[in-house]
């Protein structure tokens, strides 16, 4: 009788440990995904701002060029 109780307790513990590891892995993967999305948005914003800056310099300096 005692052996069955300990076996059930052990299997319950193993199941909870497995579920906790799955949960922690999903949290980790979600944080990695969110960090990559954030870094991509920062990169795209910097490219956009750089292109807007370059475009504005071209438009500012173009009328003042001597022909």
C-alpha positions in Angstrom: 0.0 0.0 0.0 2.8 2.4 0.9 4.6 1.7 -2.3 1.7 2.7 -4.4 1.3 6.0 -2.5 5.0 6.9 -3.0 4.8 5.9 -6.6 1.8 8.2 -7.2 3.5 11.0 -5.3 6.7 10.6 -7.3 4.8 10.6 -10.6 2.8 13.6 -9.5 6.1 15.4 -8.6 7.6 14.4 -12.0 4.6 15.7 -13.8 4.7 19.0 -12.0 8.4 19.3 -12.6 7.9 18.6 -16.3 5.1 21.2 -16.6 7.2 23.7 -14.8 10.1 23.2 -17.2 7.7 23.5 -20.2 6.3 26.7 -18.7 9.8 28.2 -18.1 10.9 27.2 -21.6 7.9 28.9 -23.1 8.5 32.1 -21.0 12.2 32.0 -22.1 11.3 31.6 -25.8 8.7 34.4 -25.6 11.2 36.7 -24.1 13.7 35.9 -26.8 11.0 36.5 -29.4 10.0 39.8 -27.9 13.6 40.9 -27.6 14.2 40.1 -31.3 11.1 42.0 -32.3 12.2 44.9 -30.2 15.7 44.9 -31.7 14.3 44.6 -35.3 12.0 47.6 -34.6 14.9 49.7 -33.3 17.0 48.7 -36.3 14.2 49.6 -38.8 13.5 52.9 -37.0 17.2 53.8 -37.2 17.3 53.0 -40.9 14.1 55.0 -41.5 15.5 58.0 -39.5 18.9 57.8 -41.3 17.2 57.8 -44.7 15.0 60.7 -43.7 18.1 62.6 -42.5 20.0 61.9 -45.7 17.0 62.9 -47.8 16.6 66.1 -46.0 20.3 67.0 -46.5 20.0 66.3 -50.2 16.9 68.6 -50.5 18.5 71.3 -48.4 21.8 71.4 -50.3 20.5 70.8 -53.8 19.1 74.3 -54.4 22.3 76.0 -53.2 24.6 74.2 -55.7 26.1 76.5 -58.2 25.6 75.5 -61.9 
